[in-house]
Amino acid sequence: MRLLLDTHIWLWSLLDPAKLVRRVAKELQNSDNELWLSPISIWETLILCRKGRLVLDKEPSAWIDKAMRAAPLTEAPLTTQVALETASVRLAHRDPADCFLVATARVFDLTLVTADELLLRARQVRMLAGR
């Protein structure tokens, strides 16, 4: 499977793996799966740090750099096609990051791994439920 990790799934996998449900943890460990991460998740991580909702053991940029080297992921590019696809994403909430993640999953034919109930209920793409 080609899995696009929602920001919280990526962070949980690194900081608090016990929060991952068994199936998600198993799929993240499966070497047959491709794990993808959007730059939107990096942006969201930086925002969480700036707001004090996430505290890391080092400066956020250094932590992200180390995390990206430790767990190899495919970077999902923010392309014009992804930006255009956001116009057809219909979510019950107005979170621009979620809109970009759904559009990215569509454009690159990825399964979105999330525990976000709003995204799971939207059923906009293939999903692996993290709850």
N, CA, C and O of each residue as an XYZ file, in Angstrom:
524
protein
N       0.845     -1.185      0.000
C       0.000      0.000      0.000
C       0.885      1.241      0.000
O       2.013      1.237      0.492
N       0.331      2.285     -0.565
C       0.998      3.591     -0.569
C       0.226      4.463      0.418
O      -0.915      4.846      0.161
N       0.857      4.772      1.546
C       0.174      5.420      2.657
C       0.647      6.852      2.860
O       1.838      7.106      3.038
N      -0.297      7.780      2.832
C      -0.018      9.177      3.151
C      -0.371      9.383      4.622
O      -1.525      9.209      5.016
N       0.606      9.747      5.421
C       0.388      9.911      6.852
C      -0.166     11.297      7.162
O       0.406     12.313      6.767
N      -1.286     11.319      7.875
C      -1.786     12.577      8.405
C      -0.771     13.044      9.452
O      -0.028     12.232     10.005
N      -0.742     14.320      9.715
C       0.268     14.893     10.610
C       0.305     14.190     11.955
O       1.379     13.823     12.432
N      -0.858     13.997     12.574
C      -0.851     13.390     13.907
C      -0.375     11.938     13.871
O       0.257     11.478     14.822
N      -0.661     11.218     12.806
C      -0.188      9.836     12.688
C       1.341      9.827     12.612
O       1.994      9.009     13.261
N       1.896     10.725     11.831
C       3.354     10.832     11.719
C       3.972     11.171     13.074
O       4.945     10.547     13.499
N       3.395     12.164     13.744
C       3.932     12.566     15.047
C       3.787     11.448     16.080
O       4.722     11.175     16.832
N       2.620     10.801     16.120
C       2.431      9.697     17.069
C       3.434      8.585     16.802
O       3.982      8.003     17.739
N       3.679      8.285     15.526
C       4.595      7.186     15.205
C       5.994      7.458     15.746
O       6.736      6.524     16.051
N       6.353      8.722     15.864
C       7.680      9.104     16.342
C       7.723      9.394     17.841
O       8.692      9.053     18.518
N       6.666     10.026     18.353
C       6.688     10.521     19.728
C       5.902      9.672     20.720
O       6.244      9.626     21.902
N       4.866      9.008     20.258
C       3.996      8.251     21.155
C       3.323      7.104     20.410
O       2.107      7.119     20.215
N       4.114      6.098     19.988
C       3.567      4.998     19.182
C       2.403      4.264     19.846
O       1.614      3.624     19.151
N       2.277      4.339     21.157
C       1.174      3.665     21.853
C      -0.186      4.235     21.436
O      -1.209      3.576     21.618
N      -0.208      5.437     20.884
C      -1.464      6.033     20.423
C      -1.962      5.426     19.110
O      -3.127      5.588     18.746
N      -1.078      4.731     18.407
C      -1.465      4.126     17.131
C      -2.258      2.851     17.391
O      -1.876      2.032     18.227
N      -3.357      2.688     16.674
C      -4.088      1.420     16.764
C      -3.214      0.330     16.137
O      -2.341      0.610     15.316
N      -3.463     -0.896     16.534
C      -2.621     -2.021     16.129
C      -2.477     -2.132     14.609
O      -1.376     -2.339     14.099
N      -3.594     -1.992     13.891
C      -3.518     -2.156     12.429
C      -2.636     -1.086     11.786
O      -1.850     -1.382     10.886
N      -2.770      0.156     12.249
C      -1.947      1.231     11.688
C      -0.477      0.991     12.019
O       0.380      1.127     11.147
N      -0.178      0.640     13.255
C       1.213      0.370     13.638
C       1.798     -0.741     12.764
O       2.940     -0.653     12.313
N       1.006     -1.780     12.533
C       1.458     -2.904     11.713
C       1.740     -2.454     10.275
O       2.755     -2.835      9.692
N       0.848     -1.650      9.712
C       1.032     -1.192      8.323
C       2.223     -0.241      8.200
O       2.915     -0.245      7.181
N       2.467      0.568      9.226
C       3.613      1.474      9.191
C       4.929      0.699      9.261
O       5.943      1.146      8.725
N       4.914     -0.454      9.916
C       6.115     -1.290     10.035
C       6.308     -2.213      8.835
O       7.393     -2.764      8.648
N       5.282     -2.385      8.032
C       5.338     -3.307      6.898
C       6.230     -2.722      5.803
O       5.905     -1.695      5.207
N       7.344     -3.380      5.550
C       8.302     -2.861      4.560
C       7.777     -2.917      3.129
O       8.372     -2.321      2.231
N       6.674     -3.622      2.906
C       6.060     -3.652      1.574
C       5.290     -2.359      1.281
O       4.988     -2.064      0.125
N       4.978     -1.602      2.316
C       4.219     -0.360      2.149
C       5.151      0.816      1.901
O       6.264      0.865      2.423
N       4.682      1.754      1.102
C       5.396      3.019      0.902
C       4.759      4.041      1.838
O       3.540      4.210      1.838
N       5.572      4.713      2.625
C       5.077      5.752      3.522
C       5.392      7.114      2.927
O       6.536      7.414      2.584
N       4.353      7.931      2.813
C       4.466      9.262      2.228
C       4.129     10.314      3.280
O       3.332     10.073      4.186
N       4.748     11.481      3.144
C       4.461     12.613      4.026
C       4.401     13.873      3.178
O       5.251     14.105      2.318
N       3.389     14.675      3.435
C       3.249     15.950      2.729
C       4.007     17.044      3.465
O       4.073     17.027      4.694
N       4.578     17.992      2.738
C       5.176     19.156      3.392
C       4.155     19.911      4.258
O       4.531     20.651      5.167
N       2.879     19.718      3.970
C       1.827     20.324      4.793
C       1.949     19.824      6.232
O       1.689     20.577      7.171
N       2.338     18.569      6.414
C       2.503     18.033      7.766
C       3.685     18.676      8.487
O       3.644     18.871      9.702
N       4.719     18.997      7.751
C       5.849     19.724      8.343
C       5.379     21.106      8.788
O       5.686     21.548      9.895
N       4.636     21.779      7.923
C       4.085     23.101      8.227
C       3.188     23.032      9.463
O       3.289     23.875     10.355
N       2.312     22.028      9.512
C       1.432     21.883     10.675
C       2.238     21.643     11.960
O       1.892     22.166     13.019
N       3.288     20.870     11.864
C       4.135     20.606     13.025
C       4.759     21.897     13.534
O       4.784     22.151     14.738
N       5.258     22.705     12.620
C       5.839     23.989     13.007
C       4.804     24.899     13.675
O       5.116     25.592     14.643
N       3.583     24.895     13.159
C       2.515     25.700     13.757
C       2.188     25.199     15.161
O       2.023     25.996     16.084
N       2.093     23.875     15.322
C       1.822     23.310     16.648
C       2.902     23.716     17.646
O       2.597     24.034     18.795
N       4.151     23.707     17.218
C       5.256     24.132     18.088
C       5.148     25.620     18.427
O       5.324     26.010     19.581
N       4.863     26.437     17.433
C       4.753     27.880     17.653
C       3.642     28.207     18.636
O       3.773     29.120     19.451
N       2.536     27.448     18.556
C       1.405     27.681     19.452
C       1.596     27.041     20.830
O       0.781     27.251     21.729
N       2.663     26.267     20.995
C       2.922     25.604     22.266
C       2.116     24.333     22.475
O       2.093     23.796     23.583
N       1.454     23.839     21.431
C       0.652     22.613     21.536
C       1.497     21.362     21.322
O       1.036     20.244     21.552
N       2.732     21.559     20.880
C       3.678     20.461     20.711
C       5.035     20.954     21.189
O       5.532     21.982     20.728
N       5.627     20.213     22.116
C       6.952     20.554     22.636
C       7.899     19.425     22.247
O       7.669     18.259     22.569
N       8.945     19.788     21.562
C       9.927     18.820     21.092
C      11.200     18.938     21.924
O      11.401     19.941     22.609
N      12.056     17.929     21.870
C      13.271     17.935     22.684
C      14.396     18.790     22.085
O      15.468     18.910     22.678
N      14.154     19.370     20.935
C      15.118     20.292     20.325
C      14.363     21.269     19.440
O      13.148     21.157     19.278
N      15.064     22.204     18.883
C      14.464     23.221     18.006
C      13.706     22.505     16.891
O      14.217     21.540     16.323
N      12.475     22.968     16.563
C      11.631     22.237     15.602
C      12.299     21.893     14.275
O      12.159     20.765     13.801
N      13.011     22.816     13.671
C      13.644     22.513     12.378
C      14.662     21.390     12.506
O      14.733     20.517     11.641
N      15.448     21.406     13.573
C      16.442     20.350     13.795
C      15.748     19.020     14.089
O      16.183     17.976     13.603
N      14.676     19.050     14.879
C      13.937     17.823     15.190
C      13.341     17.218     13.925
O      13.431     16.010     13.707
N      12.734     18.057     13.092
C      12.126     17.578     11.838
C      13.194     16.986     10.928
O      12.990     15.925     10.338
N      14.328     17.666     10.813
C      15.414     17.157      9.969
C      15.861     15.778     10.454
O      16.041     14.866      9.647
N      16.040     15.622     11.760
C      16.453     14.335     12.325
C      15.376     13.276     12.096
O      15.689     12.141     11.737
N      14.120     13.640     12.301
C      13.008     12.696     12.124
C      12.916     12.221     10.675
O      12.665     11.043     10.422
N      13.115     13.119      9.740
C      13.029     12.760      8.324
C      14.171     11.829      7.913
O      13.995     10.977      7.042
N      15.332     11.989      8.533
C      16.460     11.102      8.227
C      16.287      9.744      8.905
O      16.701      8.722      8.358
N      15.684      9.726     10.080
C      15.530      8.482     10.853
C      14.480      7.553     10.251
O      14.657      6.335     10.243
N      13.408      8.116      9.758
C      12.317      7.311      9.203
C      12.107      7.727      7.762
O      11.411      8.707      7.497
N      12.697      6.998      6.825
C      12.602      7.407      5.423
C      11.161      7.396      4.904
O      10.453      6.392      4.987
N      10.766      8.521      4.380
C       9.429      8.706      3.820
C       9.575      9.305      2.429
O      10.560      9.979      2.126
N       8.592      9.052      1.604
C       8.551      9.713      0.302
C       7.845     11.039      0.482
O       6.746     11.100      1.035
N       8.475     12.092      0.017
C       7.844     13.408      0.120
C       6.789     13.542     -0.978
O       7.075     13.364     -2.162
N       5.575     13.856     -0.560
C       4.483     14.087     -1.508
C       4.573     15.542     -1.966
O       4.330     16.448     -1.169
N       4.910     15.778     -3.206
C       5.108     17.154     -3.669
C       3.819     17.972     -3.689
O       2.741     17.458     -3.988
N       3.954     19.239     -3.367
C       2.840     20.184     -3.521
C       2.932     20.726     -4.946
O       3.729     21.617     -5.239
N       2.118     20.178     -5.803
C       2.170     20.526     -7.216
C       0.962     21.390     -7.593
O       0.019     21.545     -6.816
N       1.018     21.937     -8.784
C      -0.131     22.675     -9.305
C      -1.353     21.765     -9.368
O      -2.465     22.193     -9.059
N      -1.151     20.521     -9.764
C      -2.261     19.569     -9.845
C      -2.896     19.346     -8.467
O      -4.119     19.258     -8.362
N      -2.084     19.256     -7.419
C      -2.622     19.105     -6.058
C      -3.418     20.349     -5.688
O      -4.529     20.243     -5.167
N      -2.864     21.519     -5.950
C      -3.569     22.758     -5.628
C      -4.906     22.832     -6.363
O      -5.914     23.213     -5.767
N      -4.929     22.479     -7.629
C      -6.176     22.499     -8.387
C      -7.179     21.469     -7.858
O      -8.385     21.717     -7.865
N      -6.691     20.329     -7.406
C      -7.571     19.280     -6.881
C      -8.280     19.729     -5.601
O      -9.365     19.235     -5.293
N      -7.681     20.655     -4.857
C      -8.329     21.131     -3.624
C      -9.697     21.750     -3.917
O     -10.563     21.779     -3.043
N      -9.893     22.236     -5.119
C     -11.177     22.854     -5.475
C     -12.318     21.849     -5.465
O     -13.477     22.231     -5.302
N     -12.005     20.577     -5.637
C     -13.072     19.566     -5.666
C     -13.191     18.792     -4.348
O     -14.012     17.882     -4.236
N     -12.387     19.145     -3.366
C     -12.462     18.488     -2.051
C     -13.602     19.117     -1.258
O     -13.684     20.338     -1.124
N     -14.466     18.277     -0.744
C     -15.614     18.744      0.046
C     -15.511     18.172      1.450
O     -15.729     16.978      1.658
N     -15.182     19.018      2.406
C     -15.083     18.614      3.802
C     -16.061     19.427      4.643
O     -16.416     20.550      4.284
N     -16.488     18.861      5.750
C     -17.433     19.543      6.641
C     -16.756     20.658      7.431
O     -17.428     21.483      8.050
N     -15.447     20.680      7.409
C     -14.699     21.715      8.121
C     -13.801     22.437      7.123
O     -13.625     21.978      5.994
N     -13.249     23.535      7.530
C     -12.484     24.373      6.597
C     -10.971     24.317      6.831
O     -10.270     25.292      6.564
N     -10.481     23.220      7.311
C      -9.057     23.095      7.588
C      -8.294     22.974      6.266
O      -8.417     21.965      5.571
N      -7.507     23.996      5.916
C      -6.797     23.953      4.630
C      -5.784     22.809      4.563
O      -5.547     22.260      3.487
N      -5.190     22.448      5.690
C      -4.230     21.347      5.684
C      -4.923     20.044      5.301
O      -4.402     19.278      4.490
N      -6.086     19.792      5.876
C      -6.829     18.578      5.534
C      -7.221     18.568      4.062
O      -7.180     17.526      3.409
N      -7.591     19.704      3.556
C      -7.957     19.815      2.143
C      -6.759     19.432      1.258
O      -6.916     18.697      0.283
N      -5.583     19.927      1.598
C      -4.389     19.587      0.831
C      -4.028     18.115      0.966
O      -3.586     17.495     -0.001
N      -4.212     17.548      2.161
C      -3.900     16.129      2.335
C      -4.823     15.255      1.490
O      -4.367     14.307      0.851
N      -6.105     15.567      1.485
C      -7.055     14.801      0.669
C      -6.707     14.953     -0.811
O      -6.691     13.969     -1.551
N      -6.431     16.174     -1.240
C      -6.075     16.410     -2.646
C      -4.791     15.656     -3.018
O      -4.689     15.101     -4.113
N      -3.831     15.639     -2.119
C      -2.579     14.922     -2.364
C      -2.834     13.430     -2.507
O      -2.291     12.785     -3.404
N      -3.663     12.881     -1.620
C      -3.991     11.455     -1.701
C      -4.661     11.127     -3.035
O      -4.385     10.088     -3.635
N      -5.533     12.008     -3.491
C      -6.205     11.778     -4.776
C      -5.229     11.813     -5.936
O      -5.213     10.912     -6.775
N      -4.420     12.853     -5.980
C      -3.524     13.053     -7.126
C      -2.495     11.929     -7.238
O      -2.192     11.472     -8.340
N      -1.958     11.483     -6.100
C      -0.901     10.474     -6.131
C      -1.409      9.062     -5.824
O      -0.619      8.137     -5.631
N      -2.739      8.909     -5.780
C      -3.375      7.613     -5.550
C      -2.839      6.946     -4.280
O      -2.334      5.824     -4.308
N      -2.969      7.676     -3.168
C      -2.485      7.228     -1.870
C      -3.655      6.940     -0.943
O      -4.750      7.470     -1.129
N      -3.420      6.107      0.048
C      -4.388      5.860      1.110
C      -4.020      6.773      2.268
O      -2.895      6.726      2.766
N      -4.957      7.597      2.697
C      -4.707      8.527      3.794
C      -4.861      7.796      5.121
O      -5.898      7.186      5.382
N      -3.832      7.858      5.954
C      -3.859      7.252      7.286
C      -4.165      8.365      8.279
O      -3.366      9.284      8.460
N      -5.329      8.275      8.921
C      -5.757      9.338      9.821
C      -6.626      8.793     10.939
O      -7.278      7.758     10.800
N      -6.620      9.518     12.055
C      -7.545      9.232     13.153
C      -8.544     10.383     13.280
O      -9.345     10.409     14.214
N      -8.499     11.319     12.359
C      -9.371     12.492     12.368
C     -10.783     12.077     11.951
O     -11.024     11.712     10.801
N     -11.699     12.139     12.900
C     -13.079     11.708     12.642
C     -13.731     12.490     11.503
O     -14.488     11.921     10.716
N     -13.445     13.784     11.410
C     -14.042     14.580     10.339
C     -13.576     14.106      8.969
O     -14.365     14.048      8.026
N     -12.302     13.769      8.858
C     -11.795     13.252      7.587
C     -12.349     11.862      7.311
O     -12.727     11.556      6.180
N     -12.400     11.029      8.327
C     -12.915      9.669      8.141
C     -14.370      9.688      7.687
O     -14.764      8.898      6.829
N     -15.166     10.585      8.256
C     -16.581     10.674      7.870
C     -16.758     11.242      6.467
O     -17.751     10.943      5.803
N     -15.819     12.049      6.010
C     -15.943     12.699      4.702
C     -15.820     11.698      3.552
O     -16.390     11.910      2.481
N     -15.094     10.630      3.765
C     -14.938      9.576      2.749
C     -14.563     10.130      1.368
O     -15.165      9.770      0.357
N     -13.583     10.992      1.350
C     -13.150     11.622      0.098
C     -12.095     10.809     -0.649
O     -11.917     10.970     -1.856
N     -11.400      9.937      0.077
C     -10.341      9.106     -0.513
C     -10.306      7.781      0.234
O     -11.010      7.599      1.228
N      -9.481      6.855     -0.253
C      -9.251      5.622      0.507
C      -8.576      5.999      1.822
O      -7.682      6.845      1.858
N      -9.017      5.359      2.896
C      -8.461      5.709      4.205
C      -8.149      4.450      5.008
O      -8.779      3.403      4.857
N      -7.159      4.604      5.857
C      -6.847      3.623      6.878
C      -7.099      4.333      8.196
O      -6.398      5.281      8.548
N      -8.113      3.861      8.926
C      -8.544      4.535     10.151
C      -7.558      4.300     11.279
O      -7.183      3.168     11.584
N      -7.156      5.382     11.878
C      -6.208      5.333     12.998
C      -6.895      5.307     14.341
O      -6.254      5.548     15.364
N      -8.191      5.018     14.366
C      -8.949      4.934     15.625
C      -9.685      3.634     15.668
O     -10.388      3.354     16.639
